[in-house]
Structure formats: structure tokens, C-alpha cells
Amino acid sequence: MASNPPRWIETRLDRVSRLRHRSRRIIAALTLLGLPAAYAWSSFWLTTDAPSVLWGPVTFVLFGMTIWGSILLYGYVRRRADLPGTHLDERERQLRDRAWILGYQVLSTVVVAAVVVASVEVFIVGRPILLDANLVNGLVLAVAVLLPVLPAAALAWLESDPIEDES
């Protein structure tokens, strides 16, 4: 049995659904960059003499960018990026398909870039890449968190603002 959400949730979802195109793009970029930036920050911080009190808040903010960005993106998209999308009209289906294509293009670019960087590291620089538990856990977590968000972020990125009614 489906029930309607409380009024305060409807109000917030309505505000999220009216996000401007530029705001959605900023949220999508920050969402997808927050988690990798947190791991990069942690790796960098471990090699410096920076005080420990600095590490926690910065990491918390970077993780928060991904968490809150995901919530906002999912609130904006409202299941329009899901497959098969039988409840969508033709325009929404085409936009959803474009979003999935963009998501695959972004994913492919990231994978190819990672392979190129690893190849340069191993074959040109001559340093082996050691996979330890921390690195593998970080990669698995990043893939598990960011892959499901990618279609919603791509849809929010692509969808244009509604035309304002000048009545």
C-alpha cells in the first residue's frame, strides 16, 4: 500500500525539483568528485606533517559532498533515470537514454584514464603498482557508491530548465 509523503517532505522535494541547470551541474560534479577527493586527501595527508585536527573536518566535508549531493540528485530525478521506465513519456525516455549514454561515456573515460596512468607508471616509470587492502577497499567503495549515482547525475546535468510561463 503506497502512502503519500508528509507535507514537509513534499515541500522540500518541490524545492529540489526547481533547482536551476547551473546548480544541478555543480551538485552533480561535487557529488562525483567528493569521494575520490576524500581518498586523495587522505593519501596526501598521510605523507605530510599536517595536524590531525585538520584531517577529520576536511574528510567529513568531502564525504558529505557525495552523500548530500546524492540525496539532492535522487530527489531531483525522482526515478526518471531508472530502467525500464515504463511510466515515462517519450521525451523523458529519450532524455533518460541520453543520460545513461553520458554516464557510460564518463565511466569509460575514467577507466581508460586509469589504465593509461597505470601503464605509464609500470611501463615507462618502471614502478610496480601494489594493491593493498586500503587501496582495494577504496576502489570498491568508490565504485559501489558512484556507479548508482552516475545516471541520476547525468540526467540532472543534461536536463534543461523548464520554460518559464510569462502569464
C-alpha positions as a Python dict, from the first residue, in 0.01 Angstrom:
ca = {
    (1, 'M'): (0, 0, 0),
    (2, 'A'): (157, 327, -111),
    (3, 'S'): (114, 631, 106),
    (4, 'N'): (179, 995, 34),
    (5, 'P'): (487, 1151, 196),
    (6, 'P'): (436, 1405, 474),
    (7, 'R'): (377, 1763, 368),
    (8, 'W'): (724, 1885, 474),
    (9, 'I'): (890, 1623, 251),
    (10, 'E'): (671, 1726, -43),
    (11, 'T'): (773, 2089, 13),
    (12, 'R'): (1143, 2001, 11),
    (13, 'L'): (1109, 1775, -293),
    (14, 'D'): (929, 2058, -472),
    (15, 'R'): (1221, 2292, -395),
    (16, 'V'): (1471, 2032, -517),
    (17, 'S'): (1272, 1980, -838),
    (18, 'R'): (1309, 2352, -915),
    (19, 'L'): (1690, 2357, -899),
    (20, 'R'): (1839, 2560, -1182),
    (21, 'H'): (2052, 2395, -1451),
    (22, 'R'): (2376, 2550, -1324),
    (23, 'S'): (2305, 2443, -966),
    (24, 'R'): (2232, 2087, -1077),
    (25, 'R'): (2558, 2071, -1271),
    (26, 'I'): (2755, 2196, -971),
    (27, 'I'): (2583, 1943, -744),
    (28, 'A'): (2647, 1660, -993),
    (29, 'A'): (3017, 1748, -1025),
    (30, 'L'): (3068, 1783, -649),
    (31, 'T'): (2884, 1457, -586),
    (32, 'L'): (3102, 1261, -826),
    (33, 'L'): (3425, 1426, -711),
    (34, 'G'): (3367, 1422, -333),
    (35, 'L'): (3451, 1059, -262),
    (36, 'P'): (3761, 1038, -484),
    (37, 'A'): (3878, 1371, -341),
    (38, 'A'): (3836, 1233, 12),
    (39, 'Y'): (4059, 936, -72),
    (40, 'A'): (4315, 1160, -244),
    (41, 'W'): (4312, 1395, 56),
    (42, 'S'): (4362, 1104, 296),
    (43, 'S'): (4652, 971, 90),
    (44, 'F'): (4811, 1315, 74),
    (45, 'W'): (4754, 1387, 441),
    (46, 'L'): (4929, 1067, 549),
    (47, 'T'): (5251, 1187, 381),
    (48, 'T'): (5256, 1530, 550),
    (49, 'D'): (5312, 1669, 897),
    (50, 'A'): (4971, 1837, 897),
    (51, 'P'): (4793, 1828, 1232),
    (52, 'S'): (4538, 1553, 1286),
    (53, 'V'): (4269, 1804, 1372),
    (54, 'L'): (4271, 1918, 1007),
    (55, 'W'): (4223, 1575, 854),
    (56, 'G'): (3882, 1492, 1004),
    (57, 'P'): (3682, 1802, 908),
    (58, 'V'): (3816, 1811, 552),
    (59, 'T'): (3743, 1442, 502),
    (60, 'F'): (3397, 1486, 656),
    (61, 'V'): (3318, 1772, 415),
    (62, 'L'): (3438, 1572, 114),
    (63, 'F'): (3233, 1266, 209),
    (64, 'G'): (2938, 1495, 283),
    (65, 'M'): (2956, 1637, -69),
    (66, 'T'): (2894, 1290, -211),
    (67, 'I'): (2624, 1197, 41),
    (68, 'W'): (2422, 1521, 25),
    (69, 'G'): (2476, 1553, -349),
    (70, 'S'): (2340, 1202, -400),
    (71, 'I'): (2034, 1282, -189),
    (72, 'L'): (1969, 1602, -385),
    (73, 'L'): (2021, 1433, -722),
    (74, 'Y'): (1790, 1145, -637),
    (75, 'G'): (1534, 1395, -507),
    (76, 'Y'): (1556, 1589, -832),
    (77, 'V'): (1548, 1288, -1065),
    (78, 'R'): (1269, 1102, -879),
    (79, 'R'): (1314, 766, -1051),
    (80, 'R'): (1328, 918, -1402),
    (81, 'A'): (1676, 770, -1455),
    (82, 'D'): (1566, 415, -1370),
    (83, 'L'): (1532, 138, -1624),
    (84, 'P'): (1296, 29, -1780),
    (85, 'G'): (1099, 346, -1704),
    (86, 'T'): (756, 233, -1821),
    (87, 'H'): (597, 536, -1651),
    (88, 'L'): (800, 784, -1862),
    (89, 'D'): (675, 961, -2171),
    (90, 'E'): (877, 957, -2494),
    (91, 'R'): (1068, 1281, -2421),
    (92, 'E'): (1161, 1161, -2072),
    (93, 'R'): (1271, 823, -2211),
    (94, 'Q'): (1496, 989, -2469),
    (95, 'L'): (1648, 1213, -2203),
    (96, 'R'): (1698, 915, -1972),
    (97, 'D'): (1869, 722, -2254),
    (98, 'R'): (2098, 1020, -2324),
    (99, 'A'): (2181, 1032, -1954),
    (100, 'W'): (2274, 663, -1949),
    (101, 'I'): (2492, 711, -2258),
    (102, 'L'): (2665, 1008, -2095),
    (103, 'G'): (2713, 801, -1779),
    (104, 'Y'): (2878, 522, -1978),
    (105, 'Q'): (3098, 775, -2156),
    (106, 'V'): (3214, 923, -1826),
    (107, 'L'): (3276, 577, -1682),
    (108, 'S'): (3468, 469, -1994),
    (109, 'T'): (3681, 783, -1982),
    (110, 'V'): (3768, 726, -1616),
    (111, 'V'): (3856, 359, -1677),
    (112, 'V'): (4072, 440, -1982),
    (113, 'A'): (4247, 722, -1793),
    (114, 'A'): (4316, 485, -1501),
    (115, 'V'): (4460, 223, -1737),
    (116, 'V'): (4678, 485, -1909),
    (117, 'V'): (4808, 617, -1576),
    (118, 'A'): (4877, 262, -1455),
    (119, 'S'): (5052, 176, -1783),
    (120, 'V'): (5273, 484, -1766),
    (121, 'E'): (5353, 406, -1403),
    (122, 'V'): (5452, 46, -1478),
    (123, 'F'): (5598, 53, -1829),
    (124, 'I'): (5755, 398, -1856),
    (125, 'V'): (5842, 495, -1498),
    (126, 'G'): (5920, 135, -1405),
    (127, 'R'): (5742, 128, -1069),
    (128, 'P'): (5515, -164, -987),
    (129, 'I'): (5166, -92, -863),
    (130, 'L'): (5098, -263, -534),
    (131, 'L'): (4737, -331, -446),
    (132, 'D'): (4695, -331, -72),
    (133, 'A'): (4373, -373, 123),
    (134, 'N'): (4324, 3, 172),
    (135, 'L'): (4350, 78, -199),
    (136, 'V'): (4120, -206, -299),
    (137, 'N'): (3865, -112, -31),
    (138, 'G'): (3870, 248, -152),
    (139, 'L'): (3820, 144, -514),
    (140, 'V'): (3538, -95, -428),
    (141, 'L'): (3365, 166, -213),
    (142, 'A'): (3401, 436, -479),
    (143, 'V'): (3259, 207, -748),
    (144, 'A'): (2976, 89, -522),
    (145, 'V'): (2876, 444, -430),
    (146, 'L'): (2939, 635, -751),
    (147, 'L'): (2813, 392, -1016),
    (148, 'P'): (2449, 401, -898),
    (149, 'V'): (2463, 783, -876),
    (150, 'L'): (2602, 826, -1227),
    (151, 'P'): (2271, 804, -1422),
    (152, 'A'): (2100, 1048, -1186),
    (153, 'A'): (2394, 1289, -1208),
    (154, 'A'): (2398, 1263, -1588),
    (155, 'L'): (2023, 1325, -1609),
    (156, 'A'): (2049, 1627, -1380),
    (157, 'W'): (2340, 1750, -1591),
    (158, 'L'): (2156, 1713, -1923),
    (159, 'E'): (1805, 1824, -1839),
    (160, 'S'): (1740, 2186, -1924),
    (161, 'D'): (1542, 2430, -1714),
    (162, 'P'): (1167, 2436, -1776),
    (163, 'I'): (1045, 2727, -1984),
    (164, 'E'): (907, 2999, -1760),
    (165, 'D'): (543, 3083, -1818),
    (166, 'E'): (501, 3460, -1863),
    (167, 'S'): (134, 3478, -1766),
}
